[in-house]
Amino acid sequence: MRKEVVMKRKLLKQILIVLVLFSGLLAGDLRVTIFNGTKNAPGYADRVVLMDISKGMVELATISDVKDAVTFSDVYSSGQNQYLIKASLNGVNYSTTFVPSSTVTAWETSITVYETREQISDLHVSVPFFVIYAFEERLYIQKRLVLENHSNPPVSFIGSPGLISIHIPENVTQLDNLTFKNSSMPIRTQLINTDKGQVIANALKPGSSEVDLAYYLPYESSQAVLTEKVSYDIDPFHVYVMPISMQISAPGLSRKGTDNENGYAIYAISNVKAETEITFHISGQGMSETALQQQQQQNRGRVVVEHRLDMSTKLVFAGVLILLILIALFISISSQNDDLKQVSMEMLNEQKDTLLQEYAALDKSSGDDSGKEKILHQLISVYKTQDRIK
């Protein structure tokens, strides 16, 4: 029985340790090593910032002029803590995420930075889609540029006011979207007008980057002329048109097929050279914008419901897990209390039997009244203790 009590104590201790770790009560040190990807050697950062993602991107600490490595203290390691590490060099920000293990209180990670250049080289650009939606009174244009920085050794390209050229027609009525993506999340960016054209100021880091644009143009009398200035060599330049019944023409544009499932007519222009201006002539009956929006809302509604169901399932599983931990903790404490009561009663019974034997032995002897009275008081104390435990 006592062995079972000891085992339950150990189990209780382990559960308490797990709960402490989940509660984020343990903190430690995070060492961040700076690596220069251009020089393939330990590097330098103008600034390194530690941010807590789980608390809404709260900035926890900032250290400037970091050479080789930096250590952040008081980093918590509960199951919910996630951190973003940002390092900047020559005006370019680099980031990485870090999730600390809850089994230790000292961690190491690294972040890579690159040297910068203003002159772009070894850049491959593609246009995976250029989509024209024709409505009854306006056109909606969506396009994406994919820019792949293949510099070797790898460097980041950045310059003032900006090095990434884009094009939005002068007769645009509304700019609906302009984002830049180099990592997992796109960020909104700003259009800058220069003497040489339109640019954005984002840096081109090694690897792939994306620019997404969306804007509205007027569509009057069921016809329009759309111009697109291409700043890079593109082969091929893909064009998608909705509805399928629309007529579209441009130098070198040819029909490649139809996406019946999504309702697009597919076109392409081969071997478009940098600084080429493409003129599209568009005509035909545009579709109802209200009907398309209703269809898109229905589609988004289905996605939202699926996501909510998925999130609810996750929350249910998380709740069940926490409930199981608490039940295990309660059962362990309750079981331990019952066992401790039983063990205490056994010990008191043994003490009672010993006192009764001593009292009987004194009663048969010369009759030491003081000794008998002492044993009697002890017996009374044992009985009262047993009553309290019951």
C-alpha positions in Angstrom: 0.0 0.0 0.0 2.8 2.4 0.9 4.5 1.7 -2.4 1.3 2.6 -4.2 1.2 5.9 -2.3 4.8 6.6 -3.3 4.0 5.8 -6.9 1.0 8.1 -6.9 3.1 10.9 -5.4 5.6 10.5 -8.3 2.7 10.6 -10.8 1.3 13.7 -9.1 4.7 15.4 -9.3 5.1 14.6 -13.0 1.6 16.0 -13.7 2.4 19.2 -11.8 5.6 19.6 -13.8 3.7 19.2 -17.1 1.1 21.8 -15.9 3.9 24.2 -15.0 5.5 23.8 -18.4 2.2 24.3 -20.1 1.5 27.4 -18.0 4.7 29.0 -19.3 6.3 29.5 -15.9 9.7 28.5 -17.1 12.0 31.0 -18.8 15.4 30.7 -20.3 18.0 32.2 -22.7 17.7 32.3 -26.5 21.0 32.6 -28.4 20.6 33.9 -32.0 23.6 33.4 -34.3 23.9 35.9 -37.3 25.1 34.2 -40.5 26.1 36.2 -43.6 24.8 34.2 -46.6 26.8 36.3 -49.1 30.2 35.7 -47.4 29.2 32.2 -46.1 30.6 33.2 -42.7 29.5 34.6 -39.3 27.8 37.9 -39.9 26.8 41.3 -38.6 23.3 42.9 -38.2 22.5 46.5 -37.7 19.6 45.5 -35.4 18.0 42.3 -34.0 14.5 42.3 -32.6 12.7 39.6 -30.7 8.9 39.6 -31.0 6.2 37.4 -29.4 3.8 36.2 -32.1 1.5 34.6 -29.5 0.9 38.0 -28.0 0.1 39.8 -31.2 3.7 40.7 -32.4 4.7 42.4 -29.2 8.3 43.6 -29.3 10.1 42.1 -26.4 13.7 43.2 -26.9 15.9 45.1 -29.5 19.7 45.0 -29.7 21.8 47.1 -32.1 25.2 46.5 -33.7 25.2 42.7 -33.3 28.3 40.8 -34.3 28.2 37.0 -34.7 25.5 36.3 -32.1 23.2 37.8 -29.4 21.4 36.3 -26.4 17.9 37.2 -25.3 17.0 36.4 -21.7 13.6 35.7 -20.0 12.3 33.8 -23.0 9.2 31.7 -22.0 8.7 28.2 -23.3 5.0 27.3 -22.8 3.3 25.3 -25.5 1.8 28.6 -26.8 4.9 30.8 -27.1 6.1 31.5 -30.6 8.7 34.1 -31.5 9.6 36.1 -34.5 13.3 37.1 -34.9 14.0 40.0 -37.2 17.5 41.1 -38.2 18.3 44.1 -40.4 21.3 44.9 -42.5 21.7 47.9 -44.8 18.0 48.6 -44.7 16.8 45.1 -45.5 14.9 43.1 -42.9 15.2 39.3 -42.6 13.1 37.2 -40.3 12.7 33.7 -38.9 10.3 32.1 -36.5 11.3 30.1 -33.4 9.3 27.8 -31.1 11.2 26.9 -27.9 11.1 23.4 -26.5 9.6 23.2 -23.1 12.0 20.5 -21.9 15.0 22.9 -21.6 15.7 26.5 -20.6 18.4 27.4 -23.1 18.0 27.5 -26.9 19.9 28.3 -30.0 18.8 29.4 -33.5 20.2 31.3 -36.4 19.2 33.9 -38.9 20.8 34.6 -42.3 21.4 38.1 -43.7 22.9 39.2 -47.1 25.0 41.9 -48.5 23.2 44.5 -50.7 23.6 45.8 -54.2 21.7 48.4 -56.2 22.4 46.9 -59.7 20.1 44.0 -60.4 21.5 40.9 -62.0 20.6 37.2 -62.4 16.8 38.0 -62.1 14.2 35.8 -63.7 10.7 37.3 -63.9 7.4 35.5 -64.9 3.7 36.4 -65.1 1.8 33.3 -64.1 -1.5 35.1 -64.6 -2.9 38.3 -66.0 -6.7 38.1 -65.6 -9.2 40.4 -67.2 -12.8 40.3 -65.7 -15.2 42.2 -67.9 -18.3 43.5 -66.1 -21.1 45.5 -67.5 -19.6 48.9 -66.6 -16.0 48.3 -65.7 -13.0 45.9 -66.0 -11.2 44.3 -63.1 -7.6 43.3 -63.6 -5.6 40.9 -61.5 -1.9 40.1 -62.1 1.1 38.6 -60.5 4.8 39.1 -61.0 7.1 36.4 -59.8 10.7 37.6 -59.4 13.4 35.1 -58.7 16.7 36.4 -57.5 19.4 33.9 -58.6 22.4 36.0 -57.7 25.6 34.1 -56.9 26.9 34.7 -54.4 23.5 35.6 -53.1 22.8 39.3 -52.4 19.7 41.4 -51.8 18.9 44.2 -54.3 17.7 47.5 -52.9 17.8 51.1 -54.1 16.1 54.4 -53.8 13.3 55.1 -54.5 12.8 51.5 -55.6 14.1 48.8 -58.0 11.0 46.7 -58.7 9.2 48.2 -61.8 5.4 47.7 -62.1 2.7 49.2 -64.3 -0.8 50.5 -63.5 -2.6 52.3 -66.3 -3.3 56.0 -66.0 -7.0 55.6 -66.4 -7.3 53.3 -63.4 -10.5 54.2 -61.3 -9.6 52.2 -58.2 -6.4 50.4 -57.0 -7.9 47.4 -55.1 -4.7 45.6 -54.1 -0.9 46.0 -54.2 1.1 43.5 -52.1 4.6 42.2 -51.9 5.5 38.7 -50.7 9.0 37.4 -49.9 8.2 35.0 -47.1 5.0 33.3 -46.1 2.8 36.3 -45.7 2.1 39.1 -48.3 2.4 42.7 -47.1 0.8 45.8 -48.5 3.2 48.1 -50.3 3.1 51.6 -51.8 3.3 52.7 -55.4 6.0 55.2 -56.2 5.9 57.4 -59.3 9.3 58.3 -60.8 10.5 59.9 -64.0 11.2 56.4 -65.3 7.9 54.9 -64.3 6.2 53.2 -61.4 8.2 51.3 -58.8 7.9 49.8 -55.3 10.6 50.1 -52.7 10.7 46.5 -51.4 14.0 44.7 -51.5 14.6 41.7 -53.7 16.1 39.1 -51.4 17.7 35.8 -52.6 15.0 33.4 -53.7 11.5 34.0 -55.0 9.3 37.1 -54.4 5.8 37.9 -55.6 4.0 41.2 -56.5 0.2 41.0 -56.7 -1.9 43.9 -58.2 -5.6 44.4 -58.7 -7.4 47.4 -60.1 -10.5 48.7 -61.8 -10.8 50.3 -65.3 -13.7 51.9 -67.0 -15.6 49.7 -69.6 -18.0 51.9 -71.6 -20.2 50.9 -74.6 -19.0 47.3 -74.2 -15.4 48.1 -75.3 -12.1 49.2 -73.9 -8.4 49.6 -74.7 -6.1 48.3 -72.0 -2.3 49.0 -72.0 0.3 47.0 -70.1 3.9 48.0 -70.0 6.2 45.1 -69.4 9.5 46.0 -67.7 11.1 42.5 -67.9 11.6 39.7 -70.4 8.6 37.5 -70.1 8.1 34.2 -71.9 5.2 33.4 -72.1 2.9 36.2 -70.9 -0.3 34.4 -69.8 -3.7 36.1 -70.2 -7.0 34.9 -68.8 -10.4 36.4 -69.7 -13.8 36.1 -68.1 -16.4 35.6 -69.5 -15.3 33.3 -72.2 -17.5 35.1 -74.8 -15.4 38.2 -74.6 -13.4 39.3 -77.7 -9.8 40.3 -77.1 -6.9 41.1 -79.4 -3.2 42.2 -79.1 0.0 41.8 -81.1 1.2 38.2 -80.8 -1.8 37.1 -78.6 -3.1 33.6 -79.4 -5.8 31.5 -77.9 -4.4 28.5 -75.9 -7.6 26.9 -74.6 -10.6 27.2 -72.2 -10.9 26.6 -68.5 -14.6 25.5 -68.5 -14.6 24.7 -64.8 -13.7 28.2 -63.8 -15.0 30.1 -66.8 -11.8 31.5 -68.3 -10.6 31.8 -71.9 -6.8 31.3 -71.9 -4.4 33.3 -74.1 -0.7 33.8 -74.2 2.0 36.0 -75.9 5.4 34.5 -76.5 8.8 36.1 -76.0 7.8 39.5 -74.6 10.8 41.7 -74.3 11.5 44.2 -71.6 10.0 47.7 -72.0 7.4 46.4 -74.4 4.0 48.1 -74.2 1.1 45.7 -75.0 -2.2 47.1 -76.2 -5.3 44.9 -75.6 -8.5 45.7 -77.4 -11.5 44.3 -75.5 -15.1 44.1 -76.5 -18.3 42.1 -75.8 -21.0 41.9 -73.2 -19.7 42.1 -69.7 -21.1 39.9 -66.9 -23.2 41.0 -64.0 -21.0 42.1 -61.2 -23.7 41.4 -58.6 -24.2 37.8 -59.7 -20.5 37.1 -59.6 -20.1 38.7 -56.1 -23.0 36.5 -54.8 -21.3 33.4 -56.3 -18.0 34.4 -54.7 -19.7 35.0 -51.3 -21.3 31.6 -51.5 -17.9 30.1 -52.2 -16.2 32.0 -49.4 -19.1 31.1 -47.1 -18.4 27.4 -47.7 -14.7 27.9 -47.0 -15.4 29.8 -43.8 -17.8 27.1 -42.6 -15.2 24.4 -43.3 -12.6 26.5 -41.4 -14.8 27.1 -38.5 -15.7 23.4 -38.2 -12.0 22.6 -38.4 -11.2 25.2 -35.7 -14.1 24.0 -33.5 -12.7 20.5 -33.8 -9.3 21.6 -32.7 -10.8 23.5 -29.8 -12.8 20.5 -28.7 -9.7 18.3 -28.8 -7.7 20.9 -26.9 -10.5 21.2 -24.3 -10.7 17.4 -23.9 -7.0 17.3 -23.5 -7.0 19.9 -20.7 -10.0 18.2 -19.1 -8.2 14.9 -19.1 -5.2 16.5 -17.5 -7.3 18.1 -14.8 -9.3 14.9 -14.2 -6.0 12.9 -13.9 -4.7 15.5 -11.5 -8.0 15.4 -9.4 -8.1 11.6 -9.4 -4.4 11.5 -8.4 -4.9 13.9 -5.5 -8.1 12.3 -4.4 -6.6 8.8 -4.6 -3.5 10.0 -2.8 -5.7 11.5 0.0 -7.6 8.3 0.4 -4.5 6.2 0.5 -2.8 8.6 2.9 -5.9 8.4 5.2 -5.8 4.6 5.1 -2.1 4.6 5.9 -2.6 7.1 8.7 -5.3 5.0 10.2 -3.1 1.9 10.0 -0.3 3.8 11.8 -2.7 5.1 14.5 -4.0 1.6 15.0 -0.5 0.2 15.5 0.2 3.1 17.9 -3.1 2.3 19.8 -2.2 -1.4 20.1 1.2 -0.6 21.4 -0.2 1.9 24.0 -2.8 -0.7 25.1 -0.1 -3.3 25.5 2.0 -0.9 27.6 -1.1 0.1 29.7 -1.9 -3.6 30.4 1.8 -4.2 31.3 1.7 -1.3 33.8 -1.6 -2.5 35.2 -0.1 -6.0 36.0 3.1 -4.4 37.6 3.5 -2.3 40.7 0.8 0.1 39.4 2.6 3.3 38.3 -0.3 5.7 38.3 1.6 8.5 36.6 2.7 6.2 33.8 -0.8 4.8 33.3 -2.2 8.4 33.2 0.3 9.4 30.6 -0.5 6.4 28.4 -4.2 7.0 28.9 -3.8 10.6 27.6 -1.9 9.3 24.6 -4.7 6.8 23.9 -7.3 9.5 24.0 -5.3 11.6 21.6 -5.1 8.6 19.2 -8.8 8.1 19.3 -9.6 11.7 18.7 -7.1 11.8 15.7 -8.9 8.8 14.2 -12.2 10.5 14.6 -11.0 13.5 12.8 -9.5 11.5 9.9 -12.7 9.4 9.4 
